[in-house]
Amino acid sequence: MKIARVTLEGKSPYSQSRAHGEPKLEKESADDHEKRTWCKRLHVVDGEVVIPQMALKNCVAEAAQFLSERIPGKGQATYTKHFLAGVLVLEAPKLGISAEDVEGEWLYLNSDGKRGGGKRVWRCMPFLPTGWTAEVEFYIMDDTITKAVFVHTLEQAGKFIGIGRFRPRNGGFYGRFEVKNIKWS
């Protein structure tokens, strides 16, 4: 097993869209409910914004699938299933940003959240500007994944997959990141 302690730096804004299920107050309008609860879309631990572990794990696994690079000496086999099952992020990395300091971005979005849907409504989504940083520990359990393959896949994940709402994998441009530093153990 290898552990990669990685410093990521945001090269585009980052926006989260956690489902919250906060109930409406009695006689509260949909707009007032949105104004009161938009900040609940953030992922927060101890008052600080975090990136969910699964967002990072899935980001690298999707990059491996996107790249479809073959494993030398294994015929047509690619790294996809090895990244899917063999890479873990056990702790949500903190961004060093207080949830109270995050501003919202008002957007006219589909009411059902599906592209091409009928009705649109105003929604406020959390917005973190370019330059955010995170210290992430990736546990690489599968020895098929070499250090060089992991680094290349993670770098491509930051360019083409991204994290959060409106990321490149889903046709957006938020959530892109660059690998600034890696320490191995």
The 8 nearest C-alpha neighbors of each residue, nearest first, counted from 0:
[[1, 140, 139, 142, 2, 141, 138, 184],
 [0, 2, 139, 184, 138, 3, 140, 183],
 [3, 1, 138, 184, 137, 183, 139, 4],
 [2, 4, 183, 137, 136, 182, 5, 181],
 [5, 3, 136, 182, 181, 135, 183, 2],
 [4, 6, 181, 135, 180, 134, 3, 136],
 [7, 5, 134, 180, 179, 133, 178, 135],
 [6, 8, 178, 133, 132, 177, 179, 176],
 [7, 9, 132, 177, 176, 131, 130, 10],
 [10, 8, 176, 130, 131, 129, 11, 175],
 [11, 9, 176, 175, 129, 130, 8, 177],
 [10, 12, 129, 175, 173, 9, 174, 13],
 [13, 11, 129, 128, 173, 127, 174, 14],
 [14, 12, 174, 127, 173, 126, 163, 128],
 [15, 13, 126, 164, 125, 163, 127, 12],
 [14, 16, 163, 164, 41, 125, 17, 40],
 [15, 17, 40, 164, 18, 41, 124, 14],
 [18, 16, 40, 41, 19, 15, 42, 39],
 [19, 17, 40, 20, 16, 39, 21, 41],
 [18, 20, 21, 39, 17, 40, 36, 16],
 [19, 21, 22, 18, 39, 23, 36, 17],
 [20, 22, 19, 23, 36, 39, 32, 18],
 [23, 21, 20, 24, 32, 19, 36, 25],
 [24, 22, 32, 27, 25, 21, 29, 28],
 [23, 25, 27, 26, 22, 32, 28, 21],
 [24, 26, 27, 23, 28, 22, 32, 29],
 [25, 27, 24, 28, 23, 29, 31, 32],
 [28, 26, 24, 25, 23, 31, 32, 29],
 [29, 27, 31, 30, 32, 26, 23, 24],
 [28, 30, 32, 31, 33, 27, 23, 34],
 [31, 29, 33, 32, 28, 34, 121, 27],
 [30, 32, 34, 28, 33, 29, 27, 35],
 [31, 33, 29, 35, 30, 34, 36, 23],
 [32, 34, 30, 36, 31, 35, 37, 29],
 [35, 33, 31, 32, 36, 37, 30, 123],
 [36, 34, 32, 33, 31, 37, 38, 30],
 [35, 37, 33, 39, 38, 34, 32, 21],
 [38, 36, 39, 33, 123, 40, 34, 35],
 [37, 39, 40, 36, 41, 125, 103, 124],
 [40, 38, 41, 37, 36, 19, 17, 42],
 [41, 39, 17, 16, 38, 37, 18, 15],
 [42, 40, 39, 15, 38, 43, 17, 125],
 [41, 43, 49, 48, 40, 17, 50, 51],
 [42, 44, 48, 47, 49, 46, 41, 45],
 [43, 45, 47, 46, 48, 49, 42, 93],
 [46, 44, 47, 43, 48, 97, 98, 49],
 [45, 47, 44, 98, 43, 97, 48, 99],
 [46, 48, 97, 43, 44, 98, 45, 96],
 [47, 49, 43, 98, 96, 42, 94, 93],
 [50, 48, 93, 92, 43, 42, 94, 91],
 [49, 51, 91, 92, 52, 93, 42, 54],
 [52, 50, 91, 54, 53, 49, 55, 42],
 [53, 51, 91, 88, 55, 54, 90, 56],
 [52, 54, 56, 55, 51, 57, 88, 58],
 [55, 53, 57, 51, 52, 56, 58, 162],
 [54, 56, 58, 53, 57, 52, 59, 51],
 [57, 55, 53, 58, 59, 54, 88, 87],
 [58, 56, 60, 54, 55, 59, 53, 61],
 [57, 59, 55, 61, 56, 60, 54, 156],
 [58, 60, 62, 61, 57, 56, 156, 153],
 [59, 61, 57, 82, 83, 63, 62, 58],
 [62, 60, 64, 58, 63, 59, 57, 65],
 [61, 63, 65, 156, 59, 64, 60, 66],
 [64, 62, 79, 60, 66, 61, 65, 67],
 [63, 65, 79, 61, 67, 62, 66, 60],
 [64, 66, 62, 63, 67, 61, 160, 79],
 [65, 67, 63, 68, 64, 62, 152, 155],
 [68, 66, 64, 65, 77, 63, 69, 79],
 [69, 67, 77, 66, 78, 70, 63, 64],
 [70, 68, 77, 76, 75, 71, 67, 78],
 [69, 71, 77, 73, 76, 72, 78, 68],
 [72, 70, 73, 69, 74, 76, 77, 75],
 [71, 73, 74, 70, 69, 76, 75, 77],
 [74, 72, 70, 71, 76, 75, 69, 77],
 [73, 75, 76, 72, 71, 70, 69, 77],
 [74, 76, 69, 73, 77, 70, 72, 71],
 [77, 75, 69, 74, 73, 70, 78, 68],
 [76, 78, 69, 70, 68, 79, 67, 75],
 [79, 77, 81, 80, 63, 82, 70, 68],
 [80, 78, 64, 63, 82, 81, 77, 83],
 [81, 79, 83, 82, 78, 84, 77, 85],
 [80, 82, 85, 78, 79, 84, 83, 141],
 [83, 81, 60, 85, 86, 79, 80, 84],
 [82, 84, 80, 60, 81, 85, 79, 86],
 [85, 83, 81, 82, 86, 80, 141, 87],
 [84, 86, 141, 140, 82, 81, 139, 83],
 [87, 85, 139, 82, 138, 140, 84, 83],
 [88, 86, 138, 137, 56, 89, 139, 85],
 [87, 89, 137, 52, 90, 56, 136, 138],
 [90, 88, 87, 52, 91, 136, 137, 138],
 [91, 89, 88, 52, 92, 136, 135, 51],
 [90, 92, 52, 51, 50, 49, 93, 89],
 [93, 91, 49, 135, 50, 134, 133, 90],
 [94, 92, 49, 95, 48, 133, 91, 47],
 [93, 95, 133, 96, 49, 48, 132, 92],
 [94, 96, 93, 47, 97, 48, 132, 133],
 [97, 95, 94, 47, 48, 98, 100, 101],
 [96, 98, 47, 99, 100, 46, 48, 95],
 [97, 99, 47, 100, 101, 48, 46, 96],
 [98, 100, 97, 101, 46, 102, 96, 38],
 [101, 99, 97, 98, 102, 96, 127, 47],
 [102, 100, 98, 99, 125, 126, 127, 103],
 [103, 101, 126, 125, 100, 104, 127, 99],
 [102, 104, 125, 124, 126, 123, 105, 101],
 [103, 105, 124, 123, 126, 125, 106, 102],
 [106, 104, 123, 122, 103, 124, 121, 107],
 [105, 107, 122, 121, 108, 123, 104, 124],
 [106, 108, 121, 120, 119, 122, 105, 109],
 [109, 107, 119, 120, 106, 110, 121, 122],
 [110, 108, 119, 112, 111, 118, 116, 120],
 [109, 111, 119, 120, 112, 118, 108, 116],
 [110, 112, 109, 113, 116, 118, 119, 117],
 [113, 111, 109, 110, 114, 108, 116, 119],
 [114, 112, 111, 116, 109, 115, 110, 108],
 [113, 115, 116, 112, 109, 111, 108, 117],
 [114, 116, 113, 117, 109, 112, 118, 111],
 [117, 115, 114, 113, 109, 118, 111, 110],
 [116, 118, 115, 119, 109, 110, 111, 114],
 [117, 119, 110, 109, 116, 120, 111, 108],
 [120, 118, 109, 110, 108, 107, 117, 121],
 [119, 121, 107, 110, 108, 109, 122, 118],
 [120, 122, 107, 106, 108, 105, 123, 119],
 [123, 121, 106, 105, 107, 120, 124, 108],
 [122, 124, 105, 104, 103, 37, 106, 125],
 [123, 125, 104, 103, 37, 126, 122, 105],
 [126, 124, 103, 14, 15, 102, 104, 38],
 [125, 127, 14, 103, 102, 104, 13, 124],
 [128, 126, 13, 12, 14, 101, 129, 125],
 [129, 127, 12, 130, 126, 13, 131, 11],
 [130, 128, 12, 11, 9, 10, 131, 127],
 [129, 131, 9, 8, 10, 128, 132, 11],
 [130, 132, 9, 8, 129, 94, 128, 133],
 [133, 131, 8, 7, 94, 9, 130, 6],
 [132, 134, 7, 94, 6, 92, 135, 93],
 [133, 135, 6, 5, 92, 7, 4, 136],
 [136, 134, 5, 92, 4, 133, 137, 6],
 [137, 135, 4, 3, 88, 5, 138, 2],
 [136, 138, 88, 3, 2, 87, 139, 135],
 [139, 137, 2, 87, 86, 1, 140, 88],
 [138, 140, 86, 1, 0, 141, 85, 2],
 [139, 141, 0, 85, 86, 138, 142, 1],
 [140, 142, 85, 143, 139, 144, 81, 0],
 [143, 141, 144, 140, 145, 0, 139, 1],
 [144, 142, 141, 145, 81, 78, 70, 140],
 [143, 145, 142, 141, 148, 149, 146, 81],
 [146, 144, 148, 147, 143, 149, 142, 150],
 [145, 147, 149, 148, 150, 144, 1, 151],
 [146, 148, 150, 145, 149, 151, 144, 152],
 [149, 147, 145, 151, 146, 150, 152, 144],
 [148, 150, 146, 152, 147, 151, 153, 145],
 [151, 149, 153, 147, 152, 148, 154, 146],
 [150, 152, 154, 148, 149, 153, 147, 155],
 [153, 151, 155, 149, 154, 150, 156, 148],
 [154, 152, 156, 150, 155, 151, 59, 149],
 [155, 153, 151, 157, 156, 152, 150, 178],
 [154, 156, 158, 152, 157, 153, 159, 151],
 [157, 155, 160, 153, 62, 154, 159, 158],
 [156, 158, 176, 175, 161, 154, 155, 177],
 [157, 159, 155, 156, 175, 160, 161, 176],
 [158, 160, 156, 167, 155, 157, 161, 168],
 [161, 159, 168, 156, 167, 157, 58, 158],
 [162, 160, 175, 174, 157, 166, 167, 156],
 [163, 161, 174, 166, 54, 58, 175, 160],
 [164, 162, 15, 14, 174, 166, 13, 165],
 [163, 165, 14, 15, 166, 16, 162, 173],
 [166, 164, 171, 173, 172, 169, 163, 167],
 [165, 167, 171, 173, 161, 172, 174, 164],
 [168, 166, 171, 172, 170, 160, 169, 159],
 [169, 167, 160, 166, 170, 159, 161, 171],
 [170, 168, 167, 166, 171, 165, 160, 164],
 [171, 169, 167, 168, 166, 165, 172, 160],
 [172, 170, 165, 167, 166, 169, 173, 168],
 [171, 173, 167, 166, 165, 174, 175, 170],
 [174, 172, 166, 12, 13, 11, 165, 175],
 [173, 175, 13, 162, 161, 166, 163, 11],
 [176, 174, 161, 157, 11, 10, 158, 173],
 [175, 177, 9, 157, 10, 8, 7, 174],
 [178, 176, 8, 7, 157, 179, 9, 154],
 [177, 179, 7, 180, 6, 154, 8, 176],
 [180, 178, 6, 7, 177, 8, 181, 5],
 [179, 181, 6, 5, 178, 182, 7, 4],
 [182, 180, 5, 4, 3, 183, 6, 179],
 [183, 181, 4, 3, 5, 180, 184, 2],
 [182, 184, 3, 2, 4, 181, 1, 146],
 [183, 2, 1, 3, 182, 4, 0, 138]]
